[in-house]
Amino acid sequence: MKSFIIGFLIIAAAIFTILPVKPDGFGLGWGTNVLDFLKGGVPVFGILIGIIAVFIGFADMKDRAEAKKETLQQRDNEKTE
């Protein structure tokens, strides 16, 4: 229950910071800054995701090669028995 309340408060605070500044002083007007951050962060995030995908691909190819070797060894062992 505490985490639900804390999460709700954090979301409310984040929304408050993004809201435009009105004459009555509600909101901080950080919306343009948030958009600038997202514009700069999305390509960097995409590059990191791409690097992770490449590493996963290499690991998958290595695992498949090892599995193929093990399968061939098992066939050879069965033939010799």
C-alpha positions as a printed NumPy array, in Angstrom:
array([[  0.   ,   0.   ,   0.   ],
       [  2.875,   2.35 ,   0.768],
       [  4.424,   1.779,  -2.628],
       [  1.091,   2.514,  -4.311],
       [  0.778,   5.846,  -2.489],
       [  4.414,   6.786,  -3.092],
       [  4.111,   5.863,  -6.783],
       [  0.951,   7.938,  -7.117],
       [  2.652,  10.937,  -5.468],
       [  5.67 ,  10.653,  -7.748],
       [  3.449,  10.506, -10.838],
       [  1.456,  13.519,  -9.599],
       [  4.663,  15.482,  -8.961],
       [  5.979,  14.627, -12.436],
       [  2.738,  15.745, -14.056],
       [  2.822,  18.964, -11.991],
       [  6.305,  19.774, -13.286],
       [  5.242,  19.289, -16.916],
       [  2.1  ,  21.435, -16.712],
       [  2.415,  24.928, -18.186],
       [  2.695,  27.922, -15.894],
       [ -0.66 ,  29.642, -15.562],
       [ -1.378,  33.102, -14.163],
       [ -2.411,  31.55 , -10.843],
       [  1.015,  29.848, -10.553],
       [ -0.048,  26.222, -11.114],
       [  2.605,  24.044, -12.784],
       [  6.311,  24.553, -13.328],
       [  6.323,  24.704, -17.125],
       [  9.066,  22.136, -17.696],
       [  7.191,  20.599, -20.622],
       [  9.572,  21.927, -23.285],
       [ 12.572,  20.737, -21.272],
       [ 11.043,  17.277, -20.983],
       [ 10.496,  17.173, -24.742],
       [ 14.097,  18.251, -25.358],
       [ 15.296,  15.517, -23.016],
       [ 13.188,  12.923, -24.833],
       [ 14.402,  14.12 , -28.228],
       [ 18.002,  13.684, -27.112],
       [ 17.434,  10.525, -25.114],
       [ 15.503,   8.441, -27.622],
       [ 18.416,   8.031, -30.086],
       [ 20.826,   7.186, -27.263],
       [ 18.351,   4.671, -25.86 ],
       [ 17.94 ,   3.192, -29.341],
       [ 21.699,   2.773, -29.698],
       [ 21.914,   1.011, -26.333],
       [ 19.052,  -1.327, -27.244],
       [ 20.77 ,  -2.076, -30.561],
       [ 24.051,  -2.926, -28.842],
       [ 22.251,  -5.248, -26.439],
       [ 20.471,  -6.938, -29.362],
       [ 23.794,  -7.514, -31.142],
       [ 25.31 ,  -9.09 , -28.009],
       [ 22.265, -11.321, -27.599],
       [ 22.555, -12.335, -31.265],
       [ 26.22 , -13.293, -30.862],
       [ 25.46 , -15.294, -27.726],
       [ 22.609, -17.084, -29.516],
       [ 24.835, -17.994, -32.463],
       [ 27.498, -19.292, -30.067],
       [ 24.936, -21.383, -28.173],
       [ 23.575, -22.866, -31.41 ],
       [ 27.089, -23.787, -32.561],
       [ 27.798, -25.505, -29.237],
       [ 24.481, -27.355, -29.362],
       [ 25.276, -28.542, -32.886],
       [ 28.701, -29.799, -31.752],
       [ 27.12 , -31.657, -28.839],
       [ 24.544, -33.236, -31.147],
       [ 27.278, -34.399, -33.534],
       [ 29.292, -35.824, -30.612],
       [ 26.263, -37.719, -29.34 ],
       [ 25.678, -39.204, -32.808],
       [ 29.324, -40.253, -33.039],
       [ 29.147, -41.841, -29.582],
       [ 25.982, -43.739, -30.534],
       [ 27.599, -45.036, -33.731],
       [ 30.686, -46.312, -31.893],
       [ 28.646, -48.145, -29.275]])
